[in-house]
Structure formats: C-alpha cells, structure tokens
C-alpha cells in the first residue's frame, strides 16, 4: 500500500482517483485544528473539509520533502487562523452585569466587597473617637496647630 506522500505525488501529477483515495483514507479529525482563542467551537469542524479542498487546490506546490501530514496540518492551521482573523469583527465581547441574575443559575454573581466589615468599621470609629478626645484635651494653641495641619 503506498504511503500518503506517494499518493499525493500522484494527485500532483493529475490523478483525481488518487485524491479520492487520499480523502477517504484521511480521518475527518486529521484536518481539524484546535485554536484555543476560537470562541465559536462549532466552526472548528468546518476546517477539515476546507483543508482537504485546499490540499487539492495546492497540489501543484506539494513537495515530498516534508511529510504529507505535516503539510496538510500547516494548511489546516492557516485556514483556522485565517478564519479567526476574518471573523474577529463578528465576535462580540461577553459582558457580565453584576446587577442582573445569571440566566443559568438565576443568581447574581458574588463579587468581593472591598469595603470595611462591620467589625473594622467599629474599630475605625472607636480609634477616631479616641484621637478626637486626645486632640480636644490639648492646649488651645497645640489643638489649633494639629487641626490646621490635619
């Protein structure tokens, strides 16, 4: 049984039946390329048939120096990256409202509150009260100097 490179060389020479054989032998997943930034995973499956079509269209440039699968994966990768570039404007950014309930859970998202806890607020008020008492106990000129400075 001839290997993929030999079959592709026959395709390059114009043997369309060899391409049919090649297309049947390649598993459908072989032409798919995973692109991590692709927000539309449904589109990834379409890269396979398109990459096989691009293999056929690029048959004249095939060289048996590289493995056929390497060449085919490069074509599939380029198609996937082109698809990402071309559909960039169509993709929308996902926005999350902190006030609206989530559709899936029905709850609003938990967000860290960077404000003071009740205990911290109480300690802060007690500390400010103690400082105010100490400032009020100062002689008039010192108290005025502290108040004007702060």
C-alpha positions in Angstrom: 0.0 0.0 0.0 1.5 3.4 -1.0 2.0 6.0 1.7 0.3 9.4 1.7 3.3 11.2 0.1 3.3 8.8 -2.9 -0.5 9.2 -3.3 -0.1 13.0 -3.1 2.5 12.9 -5.8 0.1 11.0 -7.9 -2.5 13.7 -7.2 0.0 16.3 -8.1 0.5 14.5 -11.4 -3.2 14.8 -12.1 -4.6 11.5 -10.9 -8.0 12.6 -9.4 -8.8 9.0 -8.3 -5.7 9.1 -6.1 -7.2 12.2 -4.4 -10.4 10.4 -3.8 -8.5 7.6 -2.2 -6.4 10.1 -0.1 -9.6 11.9 1.0 -11.2 8.6 2.1 -8.0 7.4 4.0 -7.6 10.6 6.0 -9.7 10.6 9.1 -12.1 13.5 9.4 -10.3 14.8 12.5 -7.0 15.0 10.7 -7.9 18.2 9.0 -9.2 19.9 12.2 -7.0 22.2 14.1 -7.7 23.3 17.6 -7.4 27.0 18.0 -7.6 28.0 21.8 -8.9 31.5 21.2 -11.7 30.4 18.9 -14.9 31.5 20.7 -17.0 29.6 18.1 -16.1 25.9 18.5 -18.8 24.9 16.1 -16.7 26.5 13.3 -13.7 24.3 14.0 -15.3 21.3 12.4 -15.6 23.1 9.1 -11.8 23.5 8.8 -11.4 19.7 7.9 -13.3 19.7 4.6 -11.9 23.1 3.7 -8.4 22.0 4.4 -8.9 18.9 2.2 -10.2 21.2 -0.6 -7.1 23.5 -0.1 -4.9 20.4 -0.3 -6.3 19.7 -3.7 -6.0 23.3 -4.8 -2.4 23.4 -3.6 -1.4 20.1 -5.1 1.0 21.7 -7.6 3.1 23.1 -4.7 3.4 19.9 -2.8 6.9 18.6 -2.3 7.6 15.1 -1.0 10.5 16.5 1.1 8.1 17.0 4.0 5.7 14.5 5.4 2.2 14.8 3.8 0.5 15.1 7.2 2.8 18.0 8.2 2.0 19.8 5.0 -1.7 19.2 5.4 -1.7 20.3 9.1 0.0 23.5 8.1 -2.8 24.1 5.5 -5.4 23.4 8.2 -3.7 25.6 10.7 -3.5 28.5 8.2 -7.2 28.1 7.4 -8.1 28.1 11.0 -6.1 31.2 11.7 -7.5 33.0 8.7 -11.0 32.1 9.9 -10.2 33.7 13.3 -8.8 36.8 11.7 -11.7 37.1 9.2 -14.4 36.7 11.9 -12.8 38.9 14.5 -15.2 41.7 13.8 -18.2 39.4 14.1 -17.3 38.2 17.5 -18.8 40.1 20.4 -17.3 40.6 23.8 -19.2 39.0 26.6 -20.3 41.4 29.3 -21.5 40.4 32.7 -23.9 42.5 34.6 -23.4 42.4 38.4 -26.9 43.6 39.0 -28.8 41.1 36.7 -29.3 37.5 37.7 -27.4 34.9 35.6 -29.7 33.1 33.1 -28.3 29.7 34.0 -28.3 29.9 37.8 -30.8 32.7 38.5 -28.4 34.3 41.0 -26.4 37.4 40.8 -22.6 36.9 40.8 -20.7 37.0 44.0 -18.3 39.9 43.9 -15.7 40.6 46.6 -16.6 43.6 48.7 -13.6 45.8 49.4 -15.4 47.9 51.9 -14.8 47.6 55.6 -16.5 44.9 57.6 -18.8 45.8 60.5 -16.0 45.0 62.9 -13.4 47.0 61.0 -15.8 50.0 60.8 -16.5 49.8 64.6 -12.7 49.7 65.4 -12.1 52.6 63.0 -14.8 54.8 64.6 -13.5 53.9 68.1 -10.0 54.9 67.1 -11.1 58.2 65.6 -13.1 59.0 68.7 -10.1 58.3 70.9 -7.9 60.5 68.7 -10.6 63.3 68.8 -10.7 63.1 72.6 -6.9 63.4 72.8 -6.8 66.4 70.4 -9.6 68.1 72.4 -7.6 67.7 75.5 -4.6 69.6 74.1 -4.0 73.2 75.0 -5.7 75.7 72.6 -2.6 76.6 70.5 -1.5 72.9 70.1 -5.0 71.9 69.3 -5.3 74.6 66.6 -1.9 73.6 65.2 -3.0 69.9 64.9 -6.4 70.8 63.4 -4.9 73.2 60.9 -2.2 70.6 59.9 -4.6 67.7 59.5 
